[in-house]
Amino acid sequence: MYDSRVHHRRSIRLPGYDYSRPGAYAVTVCAYLKRSVFGEIVEGEVILNEVGQMVQDTWEQIPGRYPGCGLDAFVVMPNHVHGIILITTPTGQARGPAPTPISLPDLVRAPR
């Protein structure tokens, strides 16, 4: 669990910035305790395990689940993930009576 007295992370988010605005957003997600839960490196190549493949598949489903969102570069490493999410229109919320803005935090925490 995150404890600000022990973990000295600083947010790199821009104060007051609307992360539902169209743009390209770099995302990095690290595994808990930086454990290699997504796969392993064998002879210089990342070999995804079942969890890593699930992460890859979920990433690839983003444009279908969230209209107005696209993808750019993406890589799953053994203990973290890097990707670029494109919010191309200010609406992109999946499911619901009317499109509503979706933000970068909404996308990152969205259920599979």
N, CA, C and O atoms as a printed pandas DataFrame, in Angstrom:
     atom_number atom_name residue_name chain_id  residue_number  x_coord  y_coord  z_coord
0              1         N          MET        A               1    0.838   -1.169    0.000
1              2        CA          MET        A               1    0.000    0.000    0.000
2              3         C          MET        A               1    0.886    1.235    0.000
3              4         O          MET        A               1    1.932    1.267    0.647
4              5         N          TYR        A               2    0.449    2.252   -0.737
5              6        CA          TYR        A               2    1.210    3.492   -0.836
6              7         C          TYR        A               2    1.148    4.264    0.476
7              8         O          TYR        A               2    0.071    4.477    1.032
8              9         N          ASP        A               3    2.281    4.669    0.952
9             10        CA          ASP        A               3    2.392    5.473    2.169
10            11         C          ASP        A               3    3.318    6.643    1.849
11            12         O          ASP        A               3    4.508    6.443    1.604
12            13         N          SER        A               4    2.785    7.854    1.849
13            14        CA          SER        A               4    3.567    9.023    1.448
14            15         C          SER        A               4    4.759    9.270    2.366
15            16         O          SER        A               4    5.705    9.952    1.975
16            17         N          ARG        A               5    4.727    8.731    3.571
17            18        CA          ARG        A               5    5.868    8.902    4.477
18            19         C          ARG        A               5    7.030    8.003    4.067
19            20         O          ARG        A               5    8.182    8.297    4.384
20            21         N          VAL        A               6    6.733    6.911    3.365
21            22        CA          VAL        A               6    7.763    5.957    2.955
22            23         C          VAL        A               6    8.091    6.112    1.471
23            24         O          VAL        A               6    9.258    6.105    1.081
24            25         N          HIS        A               7    7.067    6.249    0.662
25            26        CA          HIS        A               7    7.220    6.357   -0.784
26            27         C          HIS        A               7    7.229    7.831   -1.168
27            28         O          HIS        A               7    6.265    8.552   -0.910
28            29         N          HIS        A               8    8.269    8.256   -1.758
29            30        CA          HIS        A               8    8.425    9.675   -2.060
30            31         C          HIS        A               8    8.192    9.945   -3.545
31            32         O          HIS        A               8    9.009   10.582   -4.209
32            33         N          ARG        A               9    7.071    9.451   -4.050
33            34        CA          ARG        A               9    6.731    9.679   -5.453
34            35         C          ARG        A               9    6.129   11.064   -5.604
35            36         O          ARG        A               9    5.405   11.548   -4.733
36            37         N          ARG        A              10    6.441   11.680   -6.712
37            38        CA          ARG        A              10    5.850   12.962   -7.049
38            39         C          ARG        A              10    5.016   12.768   -8.292
39            40         O          ARG        A              10    5.414   12.043   -9.204
40            41         N          SER        A              11    3.889   13.393   -8.337
41            42        CA          SER        A              11    3.045   13.328   -9.519
42            43         C          SER        A              11    3.659   14.166  -10.622
43            44         O          SER        A              11    4.143   15.272  -10.382
44            45         N          ILE        A              12    3.637   13.629  -11.838
45            46        CA          ILE        A              12    4.104   14.412  -12.981
46            47         C          ILE        A              12    2.923   14.990  -13.760
47            48         O          ILE        A              12    3.097   15.561  -14.836
48            49         N          ARG        A              13    1.724   14.834  -13.204
49            50        CA          ARG        A              13    0.554   15.424  -13.835
50            51         C          ARG        A              13    0.613   16.937  -13.727
51            52         O          ARG        A              13    1.112   17.492  -12.748
52            53         N          LEU        A              14    0.088   17.594  -14.764
53            54        CA          LEU        A              14    0.034   19.051  -14.756
54            55         C          LEU        A              14   -1.156   19.500  -13.922
55            56         O          LEU        A              14   -2.286   19.107  -14.213
56            57         N          PRO        A              15   -0.937   20.304  -12.904
57            58        CA          PRO        A              15   -2.049   20.765  -12.077
58            59         C          PRO        A              15   -3.084   21.514  -12.924
59            60         O          PRO        A              15   -2.737   22.412  -13.691
60            61         N          GLY        A              16   -4.331   21.143  -12.779
61            62        CA          GLY        A              16   -5.408   21.820  -13.477
62            63         C          GLY        A              16   -5.601   21.406  -14.929
63            64         O          GLY        A              16   -6.528   21.887  -15.582
64            65         N          TYR        A              17   -4.747   20.523  -15.454
65            66        CA          TYR        A              17   -4.877   20.120  -16.859
66            67         C          TYR        A              17   -6.032   19.137  -17.018
67            68         O          TYR        A              17   -6.216   18.258  -16.176
68            69         N          ASP        A              18   -6.800   19.276  -18.075
69            70        CA          ASP        A              18   -7.935   18.404  -18.363
70            71         C          ASP        A              18   -7.450   17.233  -19.212
71            72         O          ASP        A              18   -7.256   17.372  -20.419
72            73         N          TYR        A              19   -7.256   16.083  -18.575
73            74        CA          TYR        A              19   -6.737   14.903  -19.255
74            75         C          TYR        A              19   -7.783   14.179  -20.099
75            76         O          TYR        A              19   -7.562   13.041  -20.512
76            77         N          SER        A              20   -8.920   14.826  -20.360
77            78        CA          SER        A              20   -9.868   14.295  -21.337
78            79         C          SER        A              20   -9.724   15.052  -22.661
79            80         O          SER        A              20  -10.410   14.728  -23.630
80            81         N          ARG        A              21   -8.850   16.044  -22.713
81            82        CA          ARG        A              21   -8.616   16.804  -23.937
82            83         C          ARG        A              21   -7.939   15.924  -24.977
83            84         O          ARG        A              21   -7.130   15.065  -24.625
84            85         N          PRO        A              22   -8.257   16.124  -26.255
85            86        CA          PRO        A              22   -7.572   15.371  -27.302
86            87         C          PRO        A              22   -6.060   15.560  -27.221
87            88         O          PRO        A              22   -5.570   16.662  -26.974
88            89         N          GLY        A              23   -5.337   14.472  -27.431
89            90        CA          GLY        A              23   -3.879   14.518  -27.402
90            91         C          GLY        A              23   -3.298   13.125  -27.310
91            92         O          GLY        A              23   -4.028   12.138  -27.210
92            93         N          ALA        A              24   -1.989   13.053  -27.346
93            94        CA          ALA        A              24   -1.252   11.794  -27.194
94            95         C          ALA        A              24   -0.670   11.774  -25.790
95            96         O          ALA        A              24    0.007   12.713  -25.373
96            97         N          TYR        A              25   -0.940   10.691  -25.065
97            98        CA          TYR        A              25   -0.526   10.588  -23.672
98            99         C          TYR        A              25    0.346    9.350  -23.461
99           100         O          TYR        A              25   -0.060    8.233  -23.783
100          101         N          ALA        A              26    1.538    9.557  -22.921
101          102        CA          ALA        A              26    2.430    8.445  -22.591
102          103         C          ALA        A              26    2.013    7.868  -21.246
103          104         O          ALA        A              26    1.786    8.602  -20.284
104          105         N          VAL        A              27    1.916    6.550  -21.193
105          106        CA          VAL        A              27    1.482    5.859  -19.987
106          107         C          VAL        A              27    2.519    4.790  -19.628
107          108         O          VAL        A              27    2.964    4.036  -20.494
108          109         N          THR        A              28    2.895    4.730  -18.367
109          110        CA          THR        A              28    3.731    3.649  -17.856
110          111         C          THR        A              28    3.040    3.089  -16.625
111          112         O          THR        A              28    2.655    3.831  -15.722
112          113         N          VAL        A              29    2.889    1.777  -16.598
113          114        CA          VAL        A              29    2.289    1.104  -15.451
114          115         C          VAL        A              29    3.284    0.063  -14.972
115          116         O          VAL        A              29    3.716   -0.793  -15.745
116          117         N          CYS        A              30    3.648    0.135  -13.694
117          118        CA          CYS        A              30    4.596   -0.810  -13.111
118          119         C          CYS        A              30    3.865   -1.855  -12.283
119          120         O          CYS        A              30    2.865   -1.559  -11.629
120          121         N          ALA        A              31    4.371   -3.068  -12.317
121          122        CA          ALA        A              31    3.821   -4.148  -11.496
122          123         C          ALA        A              31    4.153   -3.887  -10.029
123          124         O          ALA        A              31    5.155   -3.249   -9.705
124          125         N          TYR        A              32    3.306   -4.384   -9.168
125          126        CA          TYR        A              32    3.500   -4.245   -7.729
126          127         C          TYR        A              32    4.877   -4.767   -7.335
127          128         O          TYR        A              32    5.256   -5.880   -7.701
128          129         N          LEU        A              33    5.607   -3.971   -6.601
129          130        CA          LEU        A              33    6.966   -4.272   -6.151
130          131         C          LEU        A              33    7.915   -4.560   -7.307
131          132         O          LEU        A              33    8.967   -5.172   -7.121
132          133         N          LYS        A              34    7.533   -4.113   -8.508
133          134        CA          LYS        A              34    8.337   -4.303   -9.720
134          135         C          LYS        A              34    8.662   -5.775   -9.977
135          136         O          LYS        A              34    9.729   -6.112  -10.488
136          137         N          ARG        A              35    7.734   -6.625   -9.618
137          138        CA          ARG        A              35    7.913   -8.066   -9.862
138          139         C          ARG        A              35    7.641   -8.388  -11.320
139          140         O          ARG        A              35    6.810   -7.739  -11.955
140          141         N          SER        A              36    8.320   -9.362  -11.844
141          142        CA          SER        A              36    8.150   -9.771  -13.245
142          143         C          SER        A              36    6.923  -10.662  -13.374
143          144         O          SER        A              36    7.033  -11.887  -13.420
144          145         N          VAL        A              37    5.761  -10.038  -13.431
145          146        CA          VAL        A              37    4.510  -10.794  -13.488
146          147         C          VAL        A              37    3.949  -10.913  -14.902
147          148         O          VAL        A              37    2.981  -11.643  -15.116
148          149         N          PHE        A              38    4.540  -10.210  -15.876
149          150        CA          PHE        A              38    3.998  -10.221  -17.234
150          151         C          PHE        A              38    4.756  -11.156  -18.175
151          152         O          PHE        A              38    4.289  -11.425  -19.282
152          153         N          GLY        A              39    5.899  -11.645  -17.757
153          154        CA          GLY        A              39    6.679  -12.539  -18.610
154          155         C          GLY        A              39    8.135  -12.512  -18.207
155          156         O          GLY        A              39    8.487  -12.149  -17.084
156          157         N          GLU        A              40    8.979  -12.908  -19.155
157          158        CA          GLU        A              40   10.407  -12.941  -18.890
158          159         C          GLU        A              40   11.173  -12.617  -20.174
159          160         O          GLU        A              40   10.615  -12.654  -21.271
160          161         N          ILE        A              41   12.436  -12.304  -20.018
161          162        CA          ILE        A              41   13.286  -12.048  -21.176
162          163         C          ILE        A              41   14.122  -13.296  -21.422
163          164         O          ILE        A              41   14.829  -13.780  -20.538
164          165         N          VAL        A              42   14.024  -13.805  -22.648
165          166        CA          VAL        A              42   14.776  -14.990  -23.056
166          167         C          VAL        A              42   15.558  -14.619  -24.309
167          168         O          VAL        A              42   14.978  -14.263  -25.334
168          169         N          GLU        A              43   16.881  -14.707  -24.214
169          170        CA          GLU        A              43   17.760  -14.381  -25.332
170          171         C          GLU        A              43   17.432  -13.007  -25.927
171          172         O          GLU        A              43   17.372  -12.841  -27.145
172          173         N          GLY        A              44   17.221  -12.028  -25.038
173          174        CA          GLY        A              44   16.995  -10.658  -25.466
174          175         C          GLY        A              44   15.597  -10.347  -25.969
175          176         O          GLY        A              44   15.357   -9.251  -26.473
176          177         N          GLU        A              45   14.673  -11.286  -25.843
177          178        CA          GLU        A              45   13.305  -11.092  -26.316
178          179         C          GLU        A              45   12.326  -11.287  -25.159
179          180         O          GLU        A              45   12.490  -12.192  -24.342
180          181         N          VAL        A              46   11.309  -10.430  -25.101
181          182        CA          VAL        A              46   10.291  -10.561  -24.060
182          183         C          VAL        A              46    9.331  -11.682  -24.458
183          184         O          VAL        A              46    8.755  -11.668  -25.546
184          185         N          ILE        A              47    9.175  -12.637  -23.569
185          186        CA          ILE        A              47    8.223  -13.730  -23.759
186          187         C          ILE        A              47    7.106  -13.509  -22.739
187          188         O          ILE        A              47    7.317  -13.645  -21.534
188          189         N          LEU        A              48    5.920  -13.167  -23.236
189          190        CA          LEU        A              48    4.797  -12.892  -22.348
190          191         C          LEU        A              48    4.216  -14.177  -21.797
191          192         O          LEU        A              48    4.127  -15.187  -22.496
192          193         N          ASN        A              49    3.821  -14.125  -20.530
193          194        CA          ASN        A              49    3.072  -15.225  -19.951
194          195         C          ASN        A              49    1.580  -14.919  -20.122
195          196         O          ASN        A              49    1.218  -13.990  -20.843
196          197         N          GLU        A              50    0.724  -15.687  -19.469
197          198        CA          GLU        A              50   -0.721  -15.492  -19.614
198          199         C          GLU        A              50   -1.162  -14.097  -19.162
199          200         O          GLU        A              50   -2.009  -13.475  -19.803
200          201         N          VAL        A              51   -0.601  -13.618  -18.084
201          202        CA          VAL        A              51   -0.956  -12.284  -17.581
202          203         C          VAL        A              51   -0.474  -11.211  -18.559
203          204         O          VAL        A              51   -1.213  -10.273  -18.857
204          205         N          GLY        A              52    0.738  -11.337  -19.055
205          206        CA          GLY        A              52    1.262  -10.385  -20.018
206          207         C          GLY        A              52    0.448  -10.367  -21.304
207          208         O          GLY        A              52    0.221   -9.305  -21.884
208          209         N          GLN        A              53    0.005  -11.545  -21.752
209          210        CA          GLN        A              53   -0.823  -11.609  -22.954
210          211         C          GLN        A              53   -2.180  -10.951  -22.713
211          212         O          GLN        A              53   -2.733  -10.315  -23.610
212          213         N          MET        A              54   -2.720  -11.104  -21.493
213          214        CA          MET        A              54   -3.979  -10.447  -21.142
214          215         C          MET        A              54   -3.814   -8.928  -21.208
215          216         O          MET        A              54   -4.698   -8.231  -21.706
216          217         N          VAL        A              55   -2.692   -8.414  -20.711
217          218        CA          VAL        A              55   -2.416   -6.980  -20.769
218          219         C          VAL        A              55   -2.342   -6.527  -22.227
219          220         O          VAL        A              55   -2.928   -5.507  -22.593
220          221         N          GLN        A              56   -1.629   -7.278  -23.052
221          222        CA          GLN        A              56   -1.505   -6.954  -24.476
222          223         C          GLN        A              56   -2.883   -6.933  -25.145
223          224         O          GLN        A              56   -3.206   -5.996  -25.874
224          225         N          ASP        A              57   -3.689   -7.962  -24.898
225          226        CA          ASP        A              57   -5.025   -8.050  -25.499
226          227         C          ASP        A              57   -5.924   -6.898  -25.044
227          228         O          ASP        A              57   -6.650   -6.317  -25.850
228          229         N          THR        A              58   -5.873   -6.575  -23.764
229          230        CA          THR        A              58   -6.687   -5.492  -23.221
230          231         C          THR        A              58   -6.302   -4.163  -23.864
231          232         O          THR        A              58   -7.170   -3.362  -24.213
232          233         N          TRP        A              59   -5.003   -3.933  -24.018
233          234        CA          TRP        A              59   -4.528   -2.711  -24.675
234          235         C          TRP        A              59   -5.106   -2.625  -26.089
235          236         O          TRP        A              59   -5.616   -1.579  -26.491
236          237         N          GLU        A              60   -5.026   -3.710  -26.832
237          238        CA          GLU        A              60   -5.471   -3.711  -28.221
238          239         C          GLU        A              60   -6.980   -3.510  -28.351
239          240         O          GLU        A              60   -7.452   -3.129  -29.422
240          241         N          GLN        A              61   -7.742   -3.756  -27.295
241          242        CA          GLN        A              61   -9.197   -3.595  -27.321
242          243         C          GLN        A              61   -9.651   -2.165  -27.022
243          244         O          GLN        A              61  -10.832   -1.852  -27.175
244          245         N          ILE        A              62   -8.745   -1.309  -26.604
245          246        CA          ILE        A              62   -9.130    0.058  -26.213
246          247         C          ILE        A              62   -9.894    0.795  -27.312
247          248         O          ILE        A              62  -10.946    1.359  -27.013
248          249         N          PRO        A              63   -9.433    0.828  -28.567
249          250        CA          PRO        A              63  -10.182    1.594  -29.581
250          251         C          PRO        A              63  -11.600    1.060  -29.811
251          252         O          PRO        A              63  -12.506    1.845  -30.089
252          253         N          GLY        A              64  -11.808   -0.228  -29.705
253          254        CA          GLY        A              64  -13.142   -0.798  -29.877
254          255         C          GLY        A              64  -14.066   -0.515  -28.711
255          256         O          GLY        A              64  -15.280   -0.411  -28.887
256          257         N          ARG        A              65  -13.511   -0.392  -27.541
257          258        CA          ARG        A              65  -14.318   -0.149  -26.342
258          259         C          ARG        A              65  -14.560    1.328  -26.088
259          260         O          ARG        A              65  -15.552    1.702  -25.462
260          261         N          TYR        A              66  -13.663    2.161  -26.566
261          262        CA          TYR        A              66  -13.737    3.594  -26.296
262          263         C          TYR        A              66  -13.614    4.377  -27.600
263          264         O          TYR        A              66  -12.509    4.735  -28.006
264          265         N          PRO        A              67  -14.748    4.645  -28.260
265          266        CA          PRO        A              67  -14.702    5.455  -29.483
266          267         C          PRO        A              67  -14.053    6.807  -29.177
267          268         O          PRO        A              67  -14.296    7.399  -28.125
268          269         N          GLY        A              68  -13.248    7.271  -30.084
269          270        CA          GLY        A              68  -12.545    8.524  -29.852
270          271         C          GLY        A              68  -11.180    8.325  -29.234
271          272         O          GLY        A              68  -10.475    9.292  -28.948
272          273         N          CYS        A              69  -10.801    7.066  -29.024
273          274        CA          CYS        A              69   -9.486    6.764  -28.470
274          275         C          CYS        A              69   -8.738    5.858  -29.447
275          276         O          CYS        A              69   -9.328    4.970  -30.063
276          277         N          GLY        A              70   -7.459    6.091  -29.577
277          278        CA          GLY        A              70   -6.617    5.277  -30.445
278          279         C          GLY        A              70   -5.341    4.896  -29.726
279          280         O          GLY        A              70   -5.114    5.267  -28.574
280          281         N          LEU        A              71   -4.519    4.152  -30.430
281          282        CA          LEU        A              71   -3.287    3.650  -29.841
282          283         C          LEU        A              71   -2.099    3.977  -30.726
283          284         O          LEU        A              71   -2.222    4.123  -31.942
284          285         N          ASP        A              72   -0.975    4.085  -30.099
285          286        CA          ASP        A              72    0.281    4.232  -30.815
286          287         C          ASP        A              72    1.209    3.157  -30.263
287          288         O          ASP        A              72    0.761    2.042  -29.997
288          289         N          ALA        A              73    2.451    3.455  -30.090
289          290        CA          ALA        A              73    3.440    2.475  -29.639
290          291         C          ALA        A              73    3.043    1.868  -28.293
291          292         O          ALA        A              73    2.432    2.523  -27.448
292          293         N          PHE        A              74    3.413    0.591  -28.121
293          294        CA          PHE        A              74    3.087   -0.122  -26.885
294          295         C          PHE        A              74    4.051   -1.285  -26.723
295          296         O          PHE        A              74    4.405   -1.954  -27.694
296          297         N          VAL        A              75    4.467   -1.515  -25.499
297          298        CA          VAL        A              75    5.318   -2.673  -25.221
298          299         C          VAL        A              75    5.040   -3.162  -23.805
299          300         O          VAL        A              75    4.908   -2.371  -22.871
300          301         N          VAL        A              76    4.955   -4.470  -23.668
301          302        CA          VAL        A              76    4.834   -5.099  -22.352
302          303         C          VAL        A              76    6.210   -5.640  -22.005
303          304         O          VAL        A              76    6.778   -6.437  -22.752
304          305         N          MET        A              77    6.736   -5.214  -20.891
305          306        CA          MET        A              77    8.001   -5.723  -20.373
306          307         C          MET        A              77    7.676   -6.657  -19.208
307          308         O          MET        A              77    6.532   -6.687  -18.755
308          309         N          PRO        A              78    8.649   -7.416  -18.714
309          310        CA          PRO        A              78    8.331   -8.360  -17.636
310          311         C          PRO        A              78    7.711   -7.725  -16.393
311          312         O          PRO        A              78    6.878   -8.350  -15.736
312          313         N          ASN        A              79    8.109   -6.477  -16.056
313          314        CA          ASN        A              79    7.583   -5.881  -14.823
314          315         C          ASN        A              79    6.913   -4.526  -15.017
315          316         O          ASN        A              79    6.569   -3.863  -14.039
316          317         N          HIS        A              80    6.724   -4.107  -16.267
317          318        CA          HIS        A              80    6.041   -2.845  -16.511
318          319         C          HIS        A              80    5.547   -2.784  -17.953
319          320         O          HIS        A              80    5.886   -3.622  -18.788
320          321         N          VAL        A              81    4.736   -1.763  -18.213
321          322        CA          VAL        A              81    4.124   -1.575  -19.524
322          323         C          VAL        A              81    4.310   -0.118  -19.927
323          324         O          VAL        A              81    4.140    0.782  -19.104
324          325         N          HIS        A              82    4.656    0.118  -21.182
325          326        CA          HIS        A              82    4.729    1.470  -21.745
326          327         C          HIS        A              82    3.768    1.543  -22.921
327          328         O          HIS        A              82    3.666    0.597  -23.702
328          329         N          GLY        A              83    3.066    2.655  -23.050
329          330        CA          GLY        A              83    2.207    2.824  -24.212
330          331         C          GLY        A              83    1.841    4.274  -24.421
331          332         O          GLY        A              83    1.995    5.110  -23.531
332          333         N          ILE        A              84    1.353    4.556  -25.614
333          334        CA          ILE        A              84    0.862    5.891  -25.933
334          335         C          ILE        A              84   -0.596    5.755  -26.327
335          336         O          ILE        A              84   -0.935    5.050  -27.278
336          337         N          ILE        A              85   -1.453    6.440  -25.584
337          338        CA          ILE        A              85   -2.893    6.451  -25.850
338          339         C          ILE        A              85   -3.232    7.773  -26.521
339          340         O          ILE        A              85   -2.787    8.838  -26.092
340          341         N          LEU        A              86   -4.025    7.687  -27.575
341          342        CA          LEU        A              86   -4.457    8.874  -28.304
342          343         C          LEU        A              86   -5.921    9.144  -27.989
343          344         O          LEU        A              86   -6.783    8.313  -28.276
344          345         N          ILE        A              87   -6.202   10.277  -27.412
345          346        CA          ILE        A              87   -7.590   10.708  -27.257
346          347         C          ILE        A              87   -7.827   11.662  -28.417
347          348         O          ILE        A              87   -7.301   12.776  -28.443
348          349         N          THR        A              88   -8.631   11.204  -29.380
349          350        CA          THR        A              88   -8.786   11.953  -30.632
350          351         C          THR        A              88   -9.997   12.859  -30.643
351          352         O          THR        A              88  -10.039   13.823  -31.407
352          353         N          THR        A              89  -10.980   12.570  -29.815
353          354        CA          THR        A              89  -12.153   13.431  -29.685
354          355         C          THR        A              89  -12.462   13.579  -28.210
355          356         O          THR        A              89  -12.053   12.736  -27.411
356          357         N          PRO        A              90  -13.169   14.623  -27.830
357          358        CA          PRO        A              90  -13.447   14.816  -26.411
358          359         C          PRO        A              90  -14.488   13.853  -25.853
359          360         O          PRO        A              90  -14.762   13.882  -24.653
360          361         N          THR        A              91  -15.076   12.998  -26.692
361          362        CA          THR        A              91  -16.003   11.993  -26.179
362          363         C          THR        A              91  -15.443   10.625  -26.468
363          364         O          THR        A              91  -14.829   10.406  -27.513
364          365         N          GLY        A              92  -15.647    9.716  -25.567
365          366        CA          GLY        A              92  -15.112    8.391  -25.789
366          367         C          GLY        A              92  -15.596    7.377  -24.775
367          368         O          GLY        A              92  -15.150    6.230  -24.798
368          369         N          GLN        A              93  -16.488    7.761  -23.892
369          370        CA          GLN        A              93  -16.955    6.857  -22.855
370          371         C          GLN        A              93  -17.739    5.703  -23.466
371          372         O          GLN        A              93  -18.706    5.925  -24.194
372          373         N          ALA        A              94  -17.339    4.504  -23.182
373          374        CA          ALA        A              94  -18.055    3.340  -23.687
374          375         C          ALA        A              94  -19.318    3.112  -22.876
375          376         O          ALA        A              94  -19.363    3.413  -21.683
376          377         N          ARG        A              95  -20.334    2.584  -23.520
377          378        CA          ARG        A              95  -21.581    2.192  -22.873
378          379         C          ARG        A              95  -22.237    3.358  -22.136
379          380         O          ARG        A              95  -21.599    4.030  -21.326
380          381         N          GLY        A              96  -23.462    3.581  -22.413
381          382        CA          GLY        A              96  -24.179    4.649  -21.739
382          383         C          GLY        A              96  -25.147    5.308  -22.698
383          384         O          GLY        A              96  -25.046    5.125  -23.911
384          385         N          PRO        A              97  -26.080    6.070  -22.168
385          386        CA          PRO        A              97  -27.097    6.669  -23.026
386          387         C          PRO        A              97  -26.549    7.741  -23.958
387          388         O          PRO        A              97  -27.082    7.927  -25.052
388          389         N          ALA        A              98  -25.507    8.445  -23.557
389          390        CA          ALA        A              98  -24.938    9.489  -24.401
390          391         C          ALA        A              98  -23.435    9.524  -24.190
391          392         O          ALA        A              98  -22.958    9.268  -23.085
392          393         N          PRO        A              99  -22.686    9.836  -25.235
393          394        CA          PRO        A              99  -21.231    9.925  -25.069
394          395         C          PRO        A              99  -20.865   10.995  -24.051
395          396         O          PRO        A              99  -21.410   12.099  -24.066
396          397         N          THR        A             100  -19.962   10.663  -23.193
397          398        CA          THR        A             100  -19.467   11.615  -22.207
398          399         C          THR        A             100  -17.950   11.620  -22.277
399          400         O          THR        A             100  -17.357   10.645  -22.738
400          401         N          PRO        A             101  -17.317   12.676  -21.838
401          402        CA          PRO        A             101  -15.858   12.723  -21.918
402          403         C          PRO        A             101  -15.211   11.587  -21.139
403          404         O          PRO        A             101  -15.660   11.223  -20.052
404          405         N          ILE        A             102  -14.159   11.042  -21.710
405          406        CA          ILE        A             102  -13.358   10.051  -20.995
406          407         C          ILE        A             102  -11.980   10.659  -20.813
407          408         O          ILE        A             102  -11.452   11.308  -21.716
408          409         N          SER        A             103  -11.415   10.450  -19.670
409          410        CA          SER        A             103  -10.103   11.019  -19.390
410          411         C          SER        A             103   -9.061    9.910  -19.377
411          412         O          SER        A             103   -9.390    8.724  -19.347
412          413         N          LEU        A             104   -7.823   10.314  -19.398
413          414        CA          LEU        A             104   -6.730    9.343  -19.328
414          415         C          LEU        A             104   -6.832    8.486  -18.064
415          416         O          LEU        A             104   -6.679    7.268  -18.160
416          417         N          PRO        A             105   -7.083    9.066  -16.879
417          418        CA          PRO        A             105   -7.241    8.210  -15.696
418          419         C          PRO        A             105   -8.397    7.214  -15.844
419          420         O          PRO        A             105   -8.298    6.087  -15.358
420          421         N          ASP        A             106   -9.486    7.609  -16.503
421          422        CA          ASP        A             106  -10.604    6.670  -16.743
422          423         C          ASP        A             106  -10.132    5.475  -17.548
423          424         O          ASP        A             106  -10.474    4.337  -17.228
424          425         N          LEU        A             107   -9.351    5.720  -18.587
425          426        CA          LEU        A             107   -8.858    4.639  -19.433
426          427         C          LEU        A             107   -7.923    3.710  -18.678
427          428         O          LEU        A             107   -8.021    2.489  -18.798
428          429         N          VAL        A             108   -7.019    4.288  -17.900
429          430        CA          VAL        A             108   -6.022    3.473  -17.202
430          431         C          VAL        A             108   -6.667    2.568  -16.163
431          432         O          VAL        A             108   -6.222    1.437  -15.968
432          433         N          ARG        A             109   -7.695    3.042  -15.501
433          434        CA          ARG        A             109   -8.299    2.237  -14.442
434          435         C          ARG        A             109   -9.537    1.461  -14.910
435          436         O          ARG        A             109  -10.185    0.793  -14.105
436          437         N          ALA        A             110   -9.864    1.544  -16.186
437          438        CA          ALA        A             110  -11.070    0.872  -16.702
438          439         C          ALA        A             110  -10.965   -0.635  -16.490
439          440         O          ALA        A             110   -9.888   -1.216  -16.625
440          441         N          PRO        A             111  -12.099   -1.264  -16.154
441          442        CA          PRO        A             111  -12.075   -2.718  -15.992
442          443         C          PRO        A             111  -11.853   -3.393  -17.319
443          444         O          PRO        A             111  -12.160   -2.832  -18.371
444          445         N          ARG        A             112  -11.338   -4.555  -17.275
445          446        CA          ARG        A             112  -11.071   -5.335  -18.495
446          447         C          ARG        A             112  -12.346   -5.717  -19.159
447          448         O          ARG        A             112  -12.327   -6.376  -20.199
